[in-house]
Amino acid sequence: MSKWRFLEEKVQSLKDQGVYRELPVNHGPCDHVIDLDGRRVVNLSSNNYLGFATHPRVINAAKEAVDAYGAGAGAVRTIVGNQDLIGRLEELLAEFKEEEAVITFQSGFNCNIGTIQAISGKGDLLVSDELNHASIIDGVRLSKADKAVYRHADVDDLERVLKEKRADYNNVFILTDGVFSMDGDIAPLPEIVALARRYDALTYVDDAHGSGVLGRSGRGTVDHFDLHGDVDFIVGTLSKAIGVVGGYVATKQTVKDWLLHRGRPLLFSTALPPAATAATIESVKMLMESEEHTEKLWANARYFKRSLEKLGFDTGISRTPITPVMIGDEAKTLRFSKALLEAGVFVSGIVYPTVPEGTGRLRAMISASHTKDDLDQAIEAFKETGKALDVI
Ligand SMILES: *Cc1c(COP(=O)(O)O)cnc(C)c1O
């Protein structure tokens, strides 16, 4: 009997449940139209909100950095991996975010797991929205602090937790995504900040889907609500709208000083490659120079969403360019996604257990890089499929 039996059985059980999947292969850049498994399709499934992943200025910055700095950083930051580009990026990001200091990590995921466990400890409480991202959940698991969960975006339930537990702990942290990726809704930050003040708690916002999207020129959810100075830890990713890879937390200098000594991904994992750091610097510069990129994103998002709503589709509670198209039934959702693919449009179907049972949806991610033709082709495909499957 194979010693791998214990995993073979698990994989087989995925197959038996019909949830085993092959990864689609993209044979080129993550552009508005991609070659997916040999089929040219309109790409409505990337987080490349601003098209920066394929922008000539960003690509050139990466190329120049490879010539000047090599392919890899060669070490963790605390040894010799701290190339000057990283410091330049952090200063630029702090200026862009209008916060005291920024510390970067190798990804948004790393940033959350490294930061949450470093800032909290025994005797503290981490209070988390039930729909927070997996990297927050893992960060909470790695911390020695206690945890509590409140109902999604429900400030009354959050207050219930604070009222019940505040007195038993030293520091209390309220953790939330800024924008929730499955529905595209925005966290009620003004109310959360008010509760944090009343109950003497710290606020931690993971703005992976808000950075480069919401606020002035993509300065994020905190800027969108004009809450500068009121959120203690603002996490962002450089992998989505910014178009490259990396994560960061915008915060106080003291927090940065501490994370440089106790942020485990910084101490034990190699620094960002120079091509990524330099490309990111260029992306942030582009946002600081002009709002044209975010304006194009929002114009595309409004056009797409309005067109689907006019056809009779339910686009849920989204307030961002994330456009869920609610279908309900799981099998029908997957059939819809497959029919769209056959019509040359790739939109992933999202079903239980990623979202609650019976709330299957297609999740269309709109980008500034989409042309009107791309969006019209997608809208037409939605219309035909929606009629064929009795959704509209
Ligand atoms: C995508 C995402 C992350 C992870 O960011 P990466 O840079 O891709 O590692 C973290 N938090 C949230 C809310 C996200 O949506």
The ligand as an SDF file (V2000), in Angstrom:
LIG
                    3D

 15 15  0  0  0  0  0  0  0  0999 V2000
   -5.6780   39.5530   -2.0130 C   0  0  0  0  0  0  0  0  0  0  0  0
   -5.7920   39.8810   -0.5980 C   0  0  0  0  0  0  0  0  0  0  0  0
   -4.7020   39.7210    0.2630 C   0  0  0  0  0  0  0  0  0  0  0  0
   -3.4150   39.1010   -0.2120 C   0  0  0  0  0  0  0  0  0  0  0  0
   -2.6580   39.9990   -0.9590 O   0  0  0  0  0  0  0  0  0  0  0  0
   -1.4520   39.4420   -1.8360 P   0  0  0  0  0  0  0  0  0  0  0  0
   -0.5970   40.6440   -2.0540 O   0  0  0  0  0  0  0  0  0  0  0  0
   -2.0340   38.8780   -3.0770 O   0  0  0  0  0  0  0  0  0  0  0  0
   -0.7560   38.4070   -1.0120 O   0  0  0  0  0  0  0  0  0  0  0  0
   -4.8330   40.1010    1.5760 C   0  0  0  0  0  0  0  0  0  0  0  0
   -5.9940   40.6080    2.0360 N   0  0  0  0  0  0  0  0  0  0  0  0
   -7.0690   40.7740    1.2520 C   0  0  0  0  0  0  0  0  0  0  0  0
   -8.3170   41.3660    1.8080 C   0  0  0  0  0  0  0  0  0  0  0  0
   -7.0060   40.4120   -0.0910 C   0  0  0  0  0  0  0  0  0  0  0  0
   -8.0700   40.5720   -0.8730 O   0  0  0  0  0  0  0  0  0  0  0  0
  1  2  1  0
  2  3  1  0
  2 14  2  0
  3  4  1  0
  3 10  2  0
  4  5  1  0
  5  6  1  0
  6  7  2  0
  6  8  1  0
  6  9  1  0
 10 11  1  0
 11 12  2  0
 12 13  1  0
 12 14  1  0
 14 15  1  0
M  END
$$$$
